[in-house]
Each structure stands twice: as structure tokens, then as C-alpha cells.
Amino acid sequence: MVRVMATGVFDLLHPGHIHYLSEAKRLGDELVVVVARDSTAERLKHRPIVPEEQRLEMVAALKPVDRAVLGHEGNIYDILTEIRPDVIALGYDQVHDEAKIQEEARKRGLTSTKVVRLPKFVSDLDGTRKIIARVAEYYALRAKLEGVGDAEPQPRRRNA
């Protein structure tokens, strides 16, 4: 059995996440996803909008995912010893260095672990920042049209 490990923050799930995890699953038989802790995400990327326990629950519910776990506080590579992946799948835009990951795996006795960088996926809303920008544009337009500073969208009402 080939165990694949994928990692990420997975804040505001979007089509890019689904593509990443689906492609990772194709690399083996079992997909284990490591969801970054809030503290790790804040230190390495950005402060998550969605708390870690909720991000973990959402990722675990996705079809390609066999198991989802929270990452470790501190050294992000310590999880390798627990999961013992045969393949580590990286998203095209993840800043991790393949050679560094390979070195860290070897240090932990994982001499046959491979690191694979997955291809780019392009979609209208394929990233958390794109989603946030779209929401900001929407609220800015609503505010401009209504002449109100922080306009909330008005729900459409059905005729009774």
C-alpha cells in the first residue's frame, strides 16, 4: 500500500484544494492530509480565518481524503515520523523546498519517500486570496451603490 501525505492550511476551502487533494490521492492508495495548526499557519503563511479544528473537520469530510490530522506545533517535519509517507505531494504554489523535505525524511529513516510537486490548477476562485478579494469587491460595490460604508447584502425576498 502506498501512503501519500499532503499538507496545507486549507483556510476557506476552494476548487484549488479539491484539485490538489484529488491529484495527491492518485499518487497512491491512502491519502493522509496534515492540516496546519493555527500557530504554524500564522508563522509561515497567514492567520487563518477558520479555526484549526473546523478546518480539520472540513478536510476530513472530503472524498479523496482517507485520514486528516492536525500538524505539530513547532517543527513541521516531526509529523513525518508518525505518518511515514511513501509520497509527499506538494501543491504547485507551496513554498516548501523539495530537497529540504527529502533531507528531513531521510533524517527520520524514510529513505524511500518521494516528494512530488503537483501541476498548476487554474480556476476563477482557486485560491483563498482570490475568494477574499472577490468578497471585498462585492462589499465595496454594494457600499458604493447604496452609499453606505459597510453595506450588508440584502437577502432576496420571495413574493408571498
C-alpha positions in Angstrom: 0.0 0.0 0.0 1.3 3.4 -1.0 0.6 6.2 1.6 0.5 9.7 0.3 0.8 12.8 2.5 -0.5 16.2 1.6 -0.3 19.3 3.7 -1.8 22.7 3.9 -3.7 25.3 5.8 -7.0 24.7 3.9 -8.5 28.0 5.0 -11.7 28.8 3.0 -11.9 25.6 1.0 -12.0 26.1 -2.7 -11.6 24.3 -6.0 -7.8 24.5 -5.9 -7.8 22.5 -2.7 -10.1 19.8 -4.2 -7.9 19.6 -7.2 -4.7 19.3 -5.1 -6.1 16.6 -2.9 -7.6 14.6 -5.8 -4.3 14.7 -7.7 -2.4 13.7 -4.5 -4.8 10.7 -4.0 -4.0 9.5 -7.5 -0.3 9.0 -6.4 -1.2 6.1 -4.1 -3.7 4.1 -2.2 -4.2 6.1 1.0 -4.2 9.9 1.4 -3.3 11.4 4.8 -3.8 15.1 4.9 -1.9 17.2 7.5 -3.9 20.4 8.3 -1.6 23.2 9.6 -2.1 24.3 13.2 -3.3 27.9 13.6 0.1 28.9 15.1 2.0 27.3 12.3 -0.1 28.9 9.6 0.3 32.3 11.2 4.0 31.8 11.5 4.6 30.5 7.9 1.8 31.9 5.8 -1.1 33.9 7.2 -3.5 34.0 10.1 -6.4 31.6 9.3 -9.9 32.8 9.2 -11.3 29.4 10.0 -10.1 27.7 13.3 -7.9 24.6 13.0 -10.5 22.2 14.4 -13.1 23.3 11.8 -10.5 23.2 9.0 -9.6 19.6 10.1 -13.3 18.6 10.1 -13.9 20.0 6.6 -10.8 18.4 5.1 -11.6 15.0 6.7 -15.0 15.1 5.1 -13.6 15.5 1.5 -13.9 12.5 -0.8 -10.2 12.0 -1.7 -9.1 12.1 2.0 -8.7 8.9 3.9 -7.5 10.5 7.1 -6.9 14.1 8.2 -4.7 15.1 11.2 -3.5 18.3 12.7 0.1 19.1 12.3 2.6 19.5 15.1 3.3 22.7 16.9 7.0 23.8 16.3 8.9 21.6 13.9 6.7 20.9 10.8 8.7 17.9 9.8 8.1 15.9 13.0 4.8 14.6 11.6 6.8 12.6 9.1 7.8 10.0 11.7 4.1 9.4 12.6 2.7 9.3 9.1 5.6 7.6 7.4 4.5 8.5 3.9 5.8 6.9 0.7 5.0 10.0 -1.2 4.7 13.6 -0.1 2.6 15.7 -2.5 3.2 19.4 -2.8 0.9 21.9 -4.4 2.3 23.9 -7.2 2.3 27.1 -5.2 3.5 25.7 -1.9 6.8 27.4 -0.9 8.3 24.2 0.6 11.7 23.1 -0.9 11.6 19.6 -2.2 15.3 18.9 -1.4 14.8 20.1 2.2 11.7 17.8 2.6 13.7 14.9 1.2 16.5 15.6 3.6 14.2 15.8 6.6 12.5 12.5 5.6 16.0 10.8 5.3 16.9 12.1 8.8 13.8 10.3 10.1 14.7 7.0 8.4 12.3 7.4 5.5 14.9 6.6 2.8 12.4 5.7 0.0 10.0 8.6 0.5 9.5 10.6 -2.7 8.5 14.3 -2.9 6.2 15.2 -5.9 5.3 18.7 -7.0 1.8 18.7 -8.5 0.8 20.7 -11.6 -0.8 24.1 -11.5 -4.6 24.3 -11.4 -6.2 27.4 -12.7 -9.8 28.4 -11.9 -11.7 31.6 -11.2 -11.6 31.0 -7.5 -8.7 28.7 -7.0 -7.1 30.4 -4.0 -8.1 31.8 -0.6 -6.8 35.3 -1.5 -8.9 35.3 -4.7 -12.0 34.5 -2.7 -11.3 37.2 -0.2 -10.6 39.7 -3.0 -13.9 38.8 -4.6 -15.9 39.2 -1.4 -14.2 42.6 -0.8 -15.1 43.7 -4.3 -18.7 42.7 -3.7 -19.0 44.6 -0.5 -17.2 47.6 -2.0 -19.6 47.7 -4.9 -22.7 47.2 -2.6 -21.4 50.1 -0.4 -20.9 52.3 -3.5 -24.3 51.5 -4.9 -26.1 52.0 -1.6 -24.0 54.9 -0.4 -23.4 53.1 2.9 -19.9 52.5 4.4 -20.2 48.8 5.2 -23.3 47.6 3.4 -24.6 44.2 4.2 -26.2 42.4 1.2 -30.0 42.4 1.4 -31.5 38.9 1.1 -33.8 38.5 -1.8 -37.4 38.1 -0.6 -39.9 35.9 -2.4 -43.3 37.4 -3.1 -45.7 35.9 -0.6 
